[in-house]
């Protein structure tokens, strides 16, 4: 078996596919198709792409319905499930808050700056129809947006891993900026070793876990943030208030798919105070979290 490592850039980050295959040619072929799948999803759903599905939907906000394909419809269905399961905290219309949240500045936006955007955060008002097997979506207010940033990378990781499996890659993993899907262990059967970054020390690991299959996703308050007036204001924002949430420092979740792991970790981060830890305890997932005081909380009954 040939062991190969493939580095590539996509979704605003550096990514890795590592795998074992019968030959270098087979490895390169499988990795190339998996990378192409990641870039397809980025092109289709990135809000930064002028011709993406998301951009098309957002441009039509307040004016017209947009027809969507089955893949997009399924992702919108998933977003709706997350919205319901999170008590409306996971809201894909909340991306409008980036208009006033600039993490290159030294302070968060004022309440007066945030207030005009809050009426645009309203997933419950988005209209979806099915007519003659054609599905449409309509954002009823001018200026509304949807954004798949909360789960697009996780979906891409799952899809890339599915491509590897379709090419017979039973030993390898996809790592998209820390969102990981493992198709199988090393060729000798040994699990991969997964390091979880410490949320307050970028040069330290919180923990290292063996993983032979499944997916892992981490959400934290350390990716983009502003330290102001003795508080950390992270990029994880409460759609009901437009303010940064304050609770858990980080959450790592182990699940069968990265899409599920990522949604659980994000929803937990979206809860304020101790409610994130309480929600994790109720959802039944395997996780490792760090609370606001730096304490470690975990539920890892089975070896991940």
C-alpha positions in Angstrom: 0.0 0.0 0.0 1.2 3.5 -0.9 0.9 6.2 1.7 0.4 9.7 0.3 -0.4 13.2 1.7 -2.2 15.8 -0.5 -2.3 19.4 0.6 -4.7 21.9 -1.0 -6.3 25.2 -0.3 -10.1 25.7 -0.3 -12.8 27.4 1.8 -10.3 30.0 3.0 -8.0 27.5 4.6 -5.3 24.9 4.2 -6.5 21.3 4.0 -5.1 17.8 3.9 -6.1 14.5 2.5 -4.0 11.6 3.7 -4.6 8.1 2.5 -3.3 4.6 1.6 -3.9 3.2 -1.9 -2.6 0.4 -4.1 -0.4 2.8 -6.1 0.6 6.5 -6.3 -1.5 6.8 -9.4 -4.6 5.5 -7.6 -4.0 7.8 -4.7 -3.5 10.8 -6.9 -6.7 10.0 -8.8 -8.9 9.6 -5.7 -7.5 12.6 -4.0 -7.9 14.8 -7.1 -11.6 13.9 -7.4 -12.2 14.5 -3.7 -10.5 17.9 -3.9 -12.6 18.7 -6.9 -15.7 17.9 -5.0 -14.7 20.3 -2.2 -14.1 23.0 -4.7 -17.4 22.3 -6.4 -19.2 22.8 -3.1 -17.3 26.0 -2.4 -18.1 27.4 -5.8 -21.8 26.5 -5.5 -22.4 27.7 -2.0 -19.9 30.4 -1.1 -21.4 33.8 -0.5 -18.1 35.3 -2.0 -18.7 33.7 -5.4 -20.6 36.0 -7.7 -22.4 33.2 -9.5 -23.0 30.9 -6.5 -26.5 29.6 -5.6 -26.3 31.5 -2.3 -25.4 34.8 -4.1 -28.3 34.3 -6.5 -30.8 33.7 -3.7 -29.5 36.7 -1.7 -29.7 39.0 -4.7 -33.3 38.2 -5.2 -34.3 38.9 -1.6 -37.5 40.9 -1.4 -38.1 40.5 -5.2 -38.5 37.0 -6.5 -38.5 33.3 -5.8 -35.5 31.3 -6.9 -35.7 27.7 -8.1 -33.3 25.4 -6.2 -32.0 21.9 -7.0 -32.4 18.8 -4.7 -28.9 19.2 -3.1 -29.6 22.7 -2.1 -33.1 21.8 -0.9 -31.6 19.0 1.3 -29.1 21.4 2.9 -31.9 23.9 3.6 -33.9 21.1 5.2 -30.9 20.4 7.4 -30.6 24.1 8.3 -34.2 24.1 9.3 -33.7 21.0 11.6 -30.7 22.8 13.2 -32.9 25.9 13.7 -35.6 23.9 15.4 -33.2 21.9 17.6 -31.3 25.0 18.7 -34.3 27.0 19.9 -33.8 29.3 16.9 -30.1 30.0 17.7 -28.8 28.3 14.6 -30.1 30.7 12.0 -28.6 30.8 8.5 -30.0 34.3 7.9 -27.8 35.7 10.7 -24.8 36.2 8.3 -26.0 39.8 7.8 -24.3 40.6 11.1 -20.9 40.5 9.4 -21.8 43.9 8.0 -21.1 45.5 11.4 -18.9 42.9 13.1 -15.3 43.5 11.9 -12.8 41.4 13.8 -9.9 43.4 12.6 -11.1 46.3 14.8 -10.4 46.7 18.5 -14.0 46.8 19.7 -17.3 45.2 19.0 -20.1 47.1 17.2 -22.5 49.3 19.1 -26.0 48.3 19.9 -27.2 51.0 17.6 -25.2 49.6 14.7 -26.6 46.1 15.3 -30.2 47.0 15.8 -31.2 47.6 12.1 -29.9 44.2 11.1 -31.9 42.2 13.6 -35.2 42.3 11.6 -33.4 40.7 8.7 -32.5 37.6 10.8 -35.7 35.7 10.3 -35.3 32.1 9.0 -38.9 31.5 10.2 -40.1 34.0 7.5 -38.3 32.4 4.6 -40.8 31.0 2.1 -40.2 27.6 0.4 -42.6 26.0 -2.1 -42.8 22.9 -4.2 -44.8 23.2 -7.4 -44.7 20.4 -10.1 -41.7 18.9 -8.3 -39.8 22.2 -8.6 -38.6 23.7 -5.4 -38.2 27.4 -4.7 -37.0 29.7 -2.0 -37.9 33.3 -1.3 -36.4 35.7 1.2 -39.2 38.1 1.9 -37.3 41.2 3.0 -34.9 43.2 0.9 -31.4 42.9 2.5 -32.0 39.4 3.9 -29.3 36.8 3.2 -28.7 33.1 3.8 -25.3 31.7 4.5 -24.1 28.1 4.6 -20.9 29.1 6.5 -22.2 27.3 9.6 -22.1 23.9 8.0 -20.7 24.1 4.4 -17.2 23.0 5.3 -18.5 20.0 7.2 -20.7 19.0 4.3 -17.7 19.3 2.0 -15.6 17.1 4.3 -18.3 14.4 4.2 -18.6 14.6 0.5 -14.9 14.4 0.0 -14.7 11.3 2.2 -17.6 9.7 0.2 -15.6 10.2 -2.9 -12.5 8.5 -1.4 -14.7 5.6 -0.4 -16.2 5.3 -3.9 -12.6 5.0 -5.2 -11.9 2.2 -2.7 -9.9 4.2 -0.2 -10.5 2.4 3.1 -7.6 3.8 4.9 -7.4 7.6 5.1 -8.9 10.9 6.2 -10.0 14.3 5.0 -9.1 17.3 7.1 -10.8 20.6 6.1 -9.4 23.2 8.5 -9.9 21.0 11.5 -13.1 19.3 10.4 -12.1 15.7 10.0 -13.7 12.6 8.4 -11.9 9.3 8.6 -12.6 6.6 6.0 -10.6 4.0 8.0 -7.5 3.4 10.0 -3.8 3.2 8.9 -3.2 0.3 6.5 -1.8 -1.7 9.5 -5.0 -1.2 11.4 -3.7 1.4 13.8 -6.0 4.4 14.4 -5.0 7.9 13.4 -4.0 10.2 16.2 -6.2 13.4 16.3 -4.9 16.4 18.3 -7.5 18.9 19.7 -6.2 22.4 19.9 -6.3 24.2 23.3 -8.7 27.1 23.0 -6.4 29.5 24.9 -3.0 28.3 23.7 -2.5 27.9 19.9 0.7 26.0 20.5 -0.8 23.5 22.9 -3.1 20.5 22.6 -6.1 20.1 24.8 -6.1 16.3 24.1 -5.1 13.7 21.6 -7.5 10.9 20.6 -7.2 7.8 18.5 -9.8 7.6 15.7 -10.2 4.9 13.2 -13.6 5.9 11.6 -16.2 8.6 11.8 -16.0 12.4 11.9 -14.9 15.1 14.3 -15.7 18.8 14.3 -14.7 21.6 16.7 -16.2 25.0 17.3 -14.5 27.6 19.5 -14.3 31.2 20.4 -10.7 31.5 19.4 -10.8 31.6 15.5 -11.9 35.2 15.2 -12.4 37.4 18.2 -12.1 40.8 19.8 -10.9 41.2 23.4 -12.5 44.3 24.7 -13.3 45.6 28.2 -12.2 42.3 29.8 -14.4 40.1 27.7 -13.8 38.0 24.6 -16.2 38.7 21.8 -16.0 35.8 19.3 -17.4 35.3 15.8 -20.1 33.1 17.2 -23.1 35.5 17.4 -26.5 35.2 19.0 -29.0 35.8 16.2 -31.6 37.1 18.7 -29.4 39.9 20.0 -26.6 40.3 17.4 -24.0 40.0 20.2 -21.2 37.5 20.7 -22.2 34.5 22.9 -20.4 34.0 26.2 -20.3 30.4 27.5 -18.1 27.6 26.3 -14.6 28.2 25.0 -14.6 25.2 22.7 -16.6 22.1 21.8 -15.3 19.0 19.9 -17.9 16.5 18.9 -17.4 12.9 17.5 -20.2 11.7 15.2 -20.8 9.4 12.2 -20.8 12.5 9.9 -19.0 15.8 10.0 -22.2 17.6 9.2 -23.8 16.2 12.4 -20.7 16.8 14.5 -20.3 20.4 13.3 -24.0 21.3 13.9 -23.9 19.9 17.4 -20.7 21.7 18.3 -22.0 25.0 16.9 -25.3 24.8 18.6 -23.6 24.1 21.9 -21.4 27.2 21.4 -24.5 29.3 20.6 -26.0 28.6 24.1 -25.1 31.2 26.8 -23.5 30.6 30.1 -23.8 27.0 31.4 -26.6 26.1 28.9 -24.2 24.8 26.3 -22.8 22.2 28.6 -26.4 21.3 29.7 -27.5 20.9 26.0 -24.5 18.7 25.2 -25.3 16.4 28.1 -28.8 16.0 26.8 -28.1 15.4 23.1 -26.3 12.1 23.6 -23.2 12.9 21.5 -19.6 12.1 22.4 -17.8 15.4 23.1 -14.9 17.2 24.8 -15.7 20.8 25.8 -14.0 23.6 27.7 -16.2 25.8 29.8 -15.9 29.6 30.4 -13.6 29.1 33.3 -11.3 26.7 31.4 -12.6 23.5 32.9 -12.8 20.4 30.9 -16.2 18.7 30.3 -16.4 15.5 28.5 -18.6 12.5 27.5 -16.5 9.9 25.8 -18.0 6.6 26.9 -16.6 4.8 23.9 -13.2 5.1 22.4 -13.6 7.5 19.4 
